[in-house]
Amino acid sequence: MAREIELKLALAPADTAALRASPALASAKPSVEDLLAIYFDSPRRELAQSHMALRLRRHGRQWLQTLKAGRSGTGGMHDRSEWEFKRPGPSVDLSLFADTPLAGLADAGGLHERLAEVFRVESRRTTWRIEPIAGTLLEAVLDEGRVVAKGRAEDICEVEVETLEGEPATAFDLVARLLETVTLRPSAVTKAERGYRLAQRRRWAPAKAGDVALDPGCTLPAAARAVVAAGLGQLQANEAGLLETGDPEFVHQARVALRRMRSALRIFRDPIGRERAQAWRDELGDLGNHLGAARDWDVVGTQTLPPVLAAFGDEKLRRQMMLRVAHRRRREREGAREAIRSRRYAAVVLEISRWIALDEPEPPGAEAVSLPDFAARAVRKRHKQLLADAANLESLAAPERHQVRIDAKRLRYGVDALAALFPGKRVDSYLDALAALQEALGRGNDAVAAGRLAAELDPPEPLAAFARGWFAANAAGDPMVYKGLLEGLEGAPRFWRHASK
């Protein structure tokens, strides 16, 4: 068995010339070969469901049979187990995998009878082998080609960098040098994932946040890595859909993921290192601004403005205004796409990925405290901040209510991230009360944002006045509703007093 640790990066076909001319690769003479890889699975997709991939690959006249196992890809870093054997021809011999996870599948003895081709990858591979220092050997490959399944095809253009000898950190160093002259985007999507999606005729699906598995006994840096990695994983799981489709849910979920990441960087700033955590928050803020603008216009176009235009009753004007909204939505979405494709975003993702993947000593002055105590203190602090800012909530002006909403979001992201350390039912009750308050405040905030953005559409004055009145009424909300929701939160169980030990 070998452990495959590689960085995968997406590359625009127009940028392949810049890659080949990169000073970072100048010390190596590239080799070029045409590859054919055939991927197999059962009709029930037993391998894919177990996070395994089985392929035959032809290198010239040589055939290689390979099994990969493991689930990774956060930040473009793929860390998997790999078993590879030479074959005399294009045939699979599963007996060679007797000491692998494949042998543990149900009815593994009959798996060979159920195997069939699922998809294939046809590519031209350019390979550079680089020795930056003695004892270190890196391999950088450029794959250009396509994935083919059931008459459907998807082009691929990607770079993989792997440390063959030496420390894995050297792969990050090489990619950082490449980024100085080439626009690359860390990618969590493997060729196998593309192939299965094509074979099953699945579209990209928006990815929501999942639970974060935390052990009460783990260190604060380990917990920080797990929580930040979960946010980064969700963000990257929505990138392809955001780049390739017009579904607004990808923008929404990418924005949620980014906010969760930035919240985690704030909560764990001491275990991470305050200066580094703040630098990452600042760098991610640029993408956050673009996602925020795109999301605001999506909400205006799908939720807040249509009922106003319908109530105003001028059909011709409604169509004109919705065309202007559509134009702004496209413009802001493209701004978010450009931010995701940018070298700036790639650089910060790789820095965070490097920190997630590689063990580092704790920063100087790190506090010696258990994870449950740290979590309880973090949640308690945010809870108190929310209640302090929400005092007399029913009489607060819009800017102050917006701050309360920010407090509620930060608290909710923190509770979600640390929920595994607390009793589930108590956490659920608290989150229900918090979500109700956040939703009510969100409706008011959406109305405030809609009023501001509607004015940018330059509507005729009769409509502008009508919209101002409509949004002002909705922005104020119901003071008694706010009061009741806040009382519900104040009465919710203080679950952090029962952290797991």
C-alpha positions, 0 to 999 in steps of 0.5 A: 500500500502507498499513501497518495498525498497530492494537491489538485488544482483546476486550470483554465485551458487558456492558462496552460501556456502560462503553466508550461512557462512557469519559472517554478517548473523550469528546472525539469524537462517535461514528458508527455503521454496519452492516458486511458483510464477505465473505472469500474463498479457494480450496478449498486455502486458499492465501491463509490458508496464505500469511498473507493475507486477502481480503475485500469489505466494504460500507459503506452503498452503497460496496464496498471490496476489501481484501487484508491480508498479514502475520503479527502479533498479539503482545500485541494489536498487529497490524502488517500490510500492507494494499491497499484499492480501491473497487469498484462492487459486490460483485465481486472484481478480482484485477488490482488486486493485481498489485503485492502478495504475492498476485501471487506465489502459485503459479498466481496467474493462475488464482486468480480461478477458484478463489475462493469465499466462506469466511465473512462478518462481520456487525457494527455498528461504532461509531467514534470519531476522536480528536485528542489532540494536534496532528498525531495522529489516532487511530481507536477502533472497537467491533465488535459482531456475529458471524462466520458460516460454513457455518451456524455462527456465533460472536459477536464484541465487540472494540475496535480502536485505530489510529493514523491520523496520528502515532506508533504509541505514541499508540495504546498511550496511548489504550488505557491510558486506556481501561483505567482505566475499562473491562475490556479484554483484548489479543487476538491473534485476528483475525476472519479466524482466527475465520472460518477456524476456523468454516469448517473446524470446528476447535476451539481447539488448545493451542499449544506453544512454537516455535523462536525465530529469533535472528541472532548479529549482532542486538543484545541488546535485539532478542534480548530482544524476540524471546524475550519475544515468543515467550513472549507469543505462546504465552501468548495462543495458549492464552488462548481455549482456557483461557477457553472450554474445560475442556481442562487442556492449555491451562492447562499450555501457558499456564503453560509460556509464562508461565514462559518469559516470566518466565525471558526477563525474568530472562535479559535483565534488563540489556538490558531494564532491571532495574527494568522487567524485575522489575516485569513479572515481578512483575505476571505472577506473579499470573497465574502463581500462578493458573495454577499452582494450576489446573495442580496440581489438574488433575494431582491429578485426572488423574494422581496421585490416581486410582491412590491411590483405585483401590488403596484400593478403596472405590468410593463414597469414590472417587466422593466424592473425585473430585467434590471434586477436580472442584469444586476444579479448576473453582474454580481454573480460574475463578481463572485465567480471572479473572486473564486477564480482569483489567485488571492482566493487560491493562495489563502485556501492553500495556506489554510489547507496546509495548516489543516493537513500538517501538524504544527506546534501550538502558537506561543502563549496558547492557553492550556484548557480542555476543549469542553471548557473552551467551548462552554466559555465561547458559547457563554460569551456570545450568548451574553453579548447577544442579550446585551445588544438585544436589550429593549430589542422591540424599540431598537432602530434598524442599525442596532437590530442588524447588530443583534442579527449579527450576534445571533448568527455568530452565536448560531455558527459557534453552537453548530460547530461545537454541538457535539460537545453538549447534550443534543436535546438541550442544544436543539431547544436552544437552536430552535429559539435562536433560529426563530429570532434570527429569522424574524430579524432577517426579514427586517434586514432583507427589507432594509437591504431591498429598499437600498438596492431598489433605489439603485434600479432608478425606478420612476418616482411613483414606484420609488415612493410606493417601494419605500413605504412598503419596505419601511413597514416591513423593516420595522417588524413587530415589536411584540414578536421580537420581545416574545422571541427574545424571551424564548431565547432567554428561557432556553436551557443553558446547555453549555453548563453540561459540556461533555468531559 
